[in-house]
Amino acid sequence: MRQLAMMILMLACQSEPVVSPSEGRALGLSTGRVAQTARVGLAPADANSLFITVELTLENQTAEPTPLAAALFRMATEGGLEVYGDPATSFHPRGCQQTAAVSPGATVSCVVVFRSAASTVPSRLTYQRADGRTASAPLTPLIACTSCDGQCLDLHGDDPNNCGGCGVTVGLGTCQDGLPICRAGASLCDGACVDLESDPENCGSCGKSADFNIACEGGEFVCRDTSQQNCDSRCVSLYDQDNCGECGRRCGDGVCGLTEDGGFACRNQTTDRVSCDTLCGSLTCTRSDAQYLCAGYYYLHGCGITPPETTVNPSTGETCTFSMIFCDCE
């Protein structure tokens, strides 16, 4: 009887083999870039440690979903220590999400963050699921961080505020491997992603900027003060000496003044006996007043007139002496 029982037990073991949790359909793990940094997103490392970011790809060939929680990953170091994934993983733009999982038959790539001493040399990454299934892969050489204003950062990772260089901000996009990736509708200008439709420093094209009091709308400069006008990317009032009544109208030795019709013109004056056509130069004379002194004042009008030294006031018959000529030039 005892021999018969032993034979039955052996047959049972052969028909239902015992499978360890780590055998059967497998998990696959591979690793990529490994780098140091003192900051991951908004999370800073403490004074005695740095973050180590590890790019990985996890393949799930099992029948159950495989969670991606950072704590399921552990990093072995050359010194024999093991460090588990840090909660700062959730701050990384490509971090493995705490509540995410790899579906059966699927593959997911993400980043796990570890916190360790600055002298740590990582050697291997291991993933272990709650049911005991594991996957492991060696790590590539660690990329040391770069000092930026007293903080050691990964300039060739995913930091949008130090993308490829200290203090280089991405703007309207993301940073990947130290390069800006602009979102749809944004353009790359001098290493930053900007909106050419609204960026006052890059309005319509890269580097096209204007004064502080000018806005960019639809890729065109618009003055915030509606009483002003955009003149060569500057908002000016049109009684400006260099933009009198219109952009580019320079008054030279004259002054910009109000005309009779409410506009602005360059008002030139001189005691020389010259015509206003001459005095206006490249501008056009729109009004001329040659002033003569007699008992009162007497004026001759005419842009093309060179005023004589004396003239007779037809109303009084008095001889009047030339004093000054006033010209409106537009």
C-alpha positions as CSV (number, residue, x, y, z in Angstrom):
1,M,0.0,0.0,0.0
2,R,2.8,2.4,0.8
3,Q,4.5,1.8,-2.5
4,L,1.2,2.4,-4.3
5,A,0.7,5.7,-2.6
6,M,4.2,6.8,-3.5
7,M,3.5,5.9,-7.2
8,I,0.2,7.9,-7.2
9,L,2.0,11.0,-5.7
10,M,4.8,10.8,-8.4
11,L,2.2,10.6,-11.2
12,A,0.4,13.7,-9.8
13,C,3.6,15.7,-9.6
14,Q,4.4,14.8,-13.2
15,S,0.9,15.9,-14.5
16,E,0.9,19.2,-12.5
17,P,4.5,20.6,-12.5
18,V,5.2,23.3,-10.0
19,V,6.1,26.6,-11.7
20,S,8.0,29.3,-9.8
21,P,6.6,32.9,-10.0
22,S,9.6,34.0,-12.1
23,E,9.1,31.3,-14.8
24,G,6.5,31.0,-17.6
25,R,5.6,33.9,-19.8
26,A,8.1,36.7,-19.2
27,L,8.6,40.3,-18.5
28,G,11.2,42.1,-20.6
29,L,13.2,45.0,-19.4
30,S,15.7,47.2,-21.3
31,T,17.4,50.5,-20.2
32,G,18.5,53.7,-21.9
33,R,20.0,56.9,-20.8
34,V,21.1,57.2,-17.1
35,A,21.8,60.7,-15.8
36,Q,22.3,62.7,-12.6
37,T,20.4,65.9,-11.7
38,A,19.6,68.0,-8.6
39,R,16.1,68.7,-9.7
40,V,13.2,66.8,-11.4
41,G,10.4,69.1,-12.4
42,L,9.5,71.0,-9.2
43,A,11.1,68.4,-6.9
44,P,14.6,69.3,-5.6
45,A,17.1,66.8,-4.3
46,D,18.3,67.4,-0.7
47,A,21.7,68.7,0.2
48,N,23.3,65.3,0.6
49,S,22.0,63.5,-2.5
50,L,21.2,63.8,-6.2
51,F,18.5,62.2,-8.4
52,I,19.4,59.6,-11.0
53,T,17.0,59.3,-13.9
54,V,16.8,56.0,-15.8
55,E,15.1,55.6,-19.1
56,L,13.5,52.1,-19.5
57,T,11.3,50.0,-21.6
58,L,9.1,47.3,-20.0
59,E,7.5,44.6,-22.1
60,N,4.7,42.5,-20.6
61,Q,4.2,39.1,-22.1
62,T,2.3,37.8,-19.1
63,A,-1.5,37.4,-18.8
64,E,-1.9,40.1,-16.1
65,P,-1.4,43.9,-16.2
66,T,2.0,45.0,-14.9
67,P,2.0,48.1,-12.7
68,L,4.6,50.9,-13.3
69,A,4.8,52.3,-9.7
70,A,8.3,53.6,-9.1
71,A,8.7,51.5,-5.9
72,L,8.6,48.3,-8.0
73,F,11.9,49.3,-9.5
74,R,15.2,49.0,-7.7
75,M,18.7,50.1,-8.8
76,A,21.8,48.2,-7.8
77,T,25.1,50.1,-7.4
78,E,28.7,49.1,-7.8
79,G,29.0,49.4,-4.0
80,G,26.4,46.7,-3.4
81,L,23.6,48.9,-2.4
82,E,20.0,48.8,-3.7
83,V,17.9,51.9,-4.1
84,Y,14.2,51.9,-4.8
85,G,12.3,54.2,-7.2
86,D,11.6,57.6,-5.6
87,P,8.2,59.4,-5.5
88,A,9.9,62.3,-7.5
89,T,9.3,60.1,-10.5
90,S,5.8,61.6,-10.8
91,F,7.4,65.0,-11.4
92,H,9.4,63.9,-14.4
93,P,7.6,64.8,-17.7
94,R,8.1,61.2,-18.9
95,G,8.0,59.5,-15.4
96,C,6.5,56.1,-15.0
97,Q,3.1,56.9,-13.5
98,Q,2.1,55.5,-10.1
99,T,-1.3,54.3,-11.2
100,A,-0.4,53.2,-14.8
101,A,0.2,49.6,-15.9
102,V,1.5,47.7,-18.9
103,S,-1.3,45.7,-20.5
104,P,-0.7,42.1,-21.4
105,G,1.2,41.9,-24.7
106,A,2.1,45.6,-24.6
107,T,5.3,47.6,-24.2
108,V,5.7,50.9,-22.4
109,S,8.7,53.3,-22.2
110,C,9.1,55.8,-19.3
111,V,11.6,57.1,-16.8
112,V,12.1,56.1,-13.1
113,V,13.9,58.5,-10.7
114,F,16.1,57.3,-7.9
115,R,17.6,59.4,-5.0
116,S,21.1,58.5,-4.0
117,A,24.5,60.0,-3.0
118,A,26.4,62.0,-5.6
119,S,29.1,59.4,-5.6
120,T,26.7,56.6,-6.5
121,V,27.7,54.5,-9.6
122,P,24.6,52.5,-10.7
123,S,25.0,49.1,-12.3
124,R,21.7,47.3,-12.8
125,L,18.0,47.9,-12.8
126,T,15.5,45.3,-11.6
127,Y,11.7,45.3,-11.7
128,Q,9.6,43.0,-9.5
129,R,5.9,42.6,-9.7
130,A,3.8,41.8,-6.6
131,D,3.4,38.2,-7.7
132,G,7.2,37.7,-7.8
133,R,7.8,38.0,-11.5
134,T,11.0,39.9,-12.2
135,A,12.9,41.4,-15.0
136,S,16.4,42.9,-14.9
137,A,18.8,44.7,-17.2
138,P,22.3,46.3,-16.9
139,L,22.5,50.1,-16.9
140,T,24.4,52.3,-19.3
141,P,27.3,54.5,-17.9
142,L,26.0,57.4,-15.7
143,I,26.0,60.9,-17.3
144,A,27.2,63.4,-14.7
145,C,25.3,66.6,-14.2
146,T,26.5,70.1,-15.0
147,S,26.8,73.0,-12.5
148,C,24.4,75.8,-13.2
149,D,24.4,78.7,-10.8
150,G,25.4,76.4,-8.0
151,Q,23.0,73.6,-8.9
152,C,24.0,70.4,-10.6
153,L,21.6,69.8,-13.5
154,D,21.1,67.4,-16.4
155,L,21.3,69.7,-19.4
156,H,20.7,67.0,-22.0
157,G,17.6,65.5,-20.5
158,D,14.0,66.8,-20.2
159,D,14.4,70.0,-18.0
160,P,12.3,72.7,-19.8
161,N,14.2,75.4,-17.9
162,N,17.7,74.2,-18.7
163,C,17.3,72.6,-22.1
164,G,20.7,72.1,-23.7
165,G,22.3,74.9,-21.6
166,C,22.0,76.6,-18.2
167,G,18.9,78.8,-18.0
168,V,17.7,77.9,-21.6
169,T,13.9,77.8,-21.4
170,V,11.8,75.9,-23.9
171,G,8.7,78.1,-23.7
172,L,5.8,76.7,-25.7
173,G,7.1,73.1,-25.9
174,T,8.9,70.4,-24.1
175,C,12.6,69.4,-23.8
176,Q,13.8,66.0,-24.9
177,D,17.4,64.9,-24.8
178,G,18.4,68.6,-24.4
179,L,16.5,69.7,-27.5
180,P,13.3,71.8,-27.6
181,I,10.3,70.1,-29.1
182,C,7.7,72.8,-30.0
183,R,4.1,72.2,-29.7
184,A,1.7,72.6,-32.6
185,G,1.5,76.3,-33.7
186,A,4.7,77.3,-32.0
187,S,8.0,78.2,-33.8
188,L,11.6,77.7,-32.7
189,C,13.4,81.0,-32.3
190,D,16.9,81.1,-30.8
191,G,16.4,77.8,-28.9
192,A,12.9,78.7,-27.5
193,C,9.4,77.8,-28.8
194,V,7.3,80.9,-29.3
195,D,4.0,82.0,-30.8
196,L,4.9,84.3,-33.7
197,E,1.3,85.6,-33.6
198,S,1.5,87.1,-30.1
199,D,5.2,87.2,-28.9
200,P,6.3,90.8,-28.8
201,E,10.0,89.7,-29.0
202,N,9.3,87.6,-32.1
203,C,6.3,89.2,-33.8
204,G,5.6,87.6,-37.2
205,S,9.2,86.3,-37.5
206,C,12.1,85.4,-35.2
207,G,13.9,88.3,-33.6
208,K,11.4,91.0,-34.7
209,S,10.9,92.8,-31.4
210,A,9.5,96.2,-30.4
211,D,9.3,98.7,-27.5
212,F,7.7,97.7,-24.2
213,N,4.5,99.6,-25.0
214,I,3.7,97.8,-28.2
215,A,1.8,94.5,-28.4
216,C,1.8,91.7,-31.0
217,E,-1.5,90.7,-32.5
218,G,-1.8,88.3,-35.4
219,G,1.9,88.7,-36.1
220,E,1.7,92.5,-36.4
221,F,2.7,95.2,-33.9
222,V,-0.2,97.1,-32.3
223,C,0.2,100.1,-30.0
224,R,-1.4,99.6,-26.6
225,D,-2.2,103.3,-26.4
226,T,-4.7,103.9,-29.3
227,S,-3.7,107.6,-29.5
228,Q,-0.2,106.5,-30.7
229,Q,0.9,105.0,-34.0
230,N,3.4,102.2,-34.8
231,C,6.4,103.8,-36.5
232,D,9.2,101.3,-37.2
233,S,8.3,99.1,-34.3
234,R,8.0,102.1,-31.9
235,C,4.7,103.5,-30.6
236,V,4.9,107.3,-30.9
237,S,2.6,110.2,-30.7
238,L,2.4,112.0,-34.0
239,Y,3.7,115.3,-32.6
240,D,7.1,113.6,-32.3
241,Q,10.0,115.6,-33.9
242,D,10.9,112.6,-36.0
243,N,7.3,111.5,-36.8
244,C,5.3,114.7,-37.1
245,G,1.8,114.0,-38.3
246,E,3.0,110.7,-39.9
247,C,5.7,108.2,-39.5
248,G,9.1,109.3,-40.7
249,R,8.3,113.0,-41.1
250,R,11.3,114.7,-39.4
251,C,11.2,118.3,-38.5
252,G,14.9,119.0,-38.4
253,D,15.4,122.5,-37.0
254,G,11.7,123.1,-36.8
255,V,9.2,122.0,-34.2
256,C,6.2,119.7,-34.6
257,G,3.0,121.8,-34.1
258,L,-0.7,121.7,-34.4
259,T,-2.2,122.9,-37.8
260,E,-5.4,124.8,-38.4
261,D,-7.2,121.6,-39.4
262,G,-6.2,119.8,-36.2
263,G,-3.4,117.8,-37.6
264,F,0.4,118.1,-37.0
265,A,3.0,119.6,-39.2
266,C,6.6,120.7,-38.9
267,R,6.7,124.5,-38.1
268,N,9.8,126.1,-39.4
269,Q,10.7,129.7,-39.0
270,T,13.7,131.9,-39.8
271,T,14.7,135.5,-40.1
272,D,16.3,134.7,-43.4
273,R,14.4,135.9,-46.5
274,V,13.8,132.5,-48.1
275,S,10.6,130.9,-49.5
276,C,8.8,128.3,-47.4
277,D,9.3,125.8,-50.3
278,T,13.0,126.2,-49.7
279,L,12.7,126.1,-46.0
280,C,10.6,122.9,-46.0
281,G,13.3,121.1,-47.9
282,S,12.1,117.5,-48.8
283,L,8.7,118.2,-47.2
284,T,5.8,120.0,-48.8
285,C,4.8,123.6,-47.8
286,T,1.2,123.8,-46.8
287,R,1.2,127.3,-45.2
288,S,3.4,130.3,-45.4
289,D,3.3,133.5,-43.3
290,A,6.0,136.1,-44.0
291,Q,5.8,138.7,-41.1
292,Y,6.5,142.4,-41.7
293,L,6.8,145.1,-39.1
294,C,5.0,148.4,-39.4
295,A,2.5,150.1,-37.1
296,G,1.2,146.6,-36.5
297,Y,2.0,143.3,-38.2
298,Y,1.4,142.5,-41.8
299,Y,1.6,139.1,-43.4
300,L,2.3,138.0,-47.0
301,H,1.2,134.4,-47.9
302,G,2.5,132.1,-50.5
303,C,4.8,129.0,-50.2
304,G,6.8,129.9,-53.3
305,I,7.3,133.5,-52.4
306,T,10.7,134.7,-51.4
307,P,9.8,137.7,-49.2
308,P,11.2,141.1,-50.2
309,E,13.1,143.2,-47.7
310,T,10.2,145.7,-47.5
311,T,6.7,145.8,-48.7
312,V,3.7,148.2,-48.6
313,N,0.7,147.5,-46.5
314,P,-2.2,148.1,-49.0
315,S,-4.6,148.9,-46.2
316,T,-2.5,151.7,-44.7
317,G,0.0,152.6,-47.4
318,E,2.8,152.1,-44.8
319,T,6.1,150.6,-45.7
320,C,6.8,147.5,-43.7
321,T,10.1,145.8,-43.0
322,F,10.6,142.0,-43.2
323,S,10.9,140.3,-39.8
324,M,10.4,136.6,-40.0
325,I,8.9,133.8,-42.1
326,F,6.8,130.9,-40.7
327,C,6.2,127.7,-42.6
328,D,4.1,124.6,-42.1
329,C,5.7,121.6,-43.8
330,E,4.2,118.2,-44.3
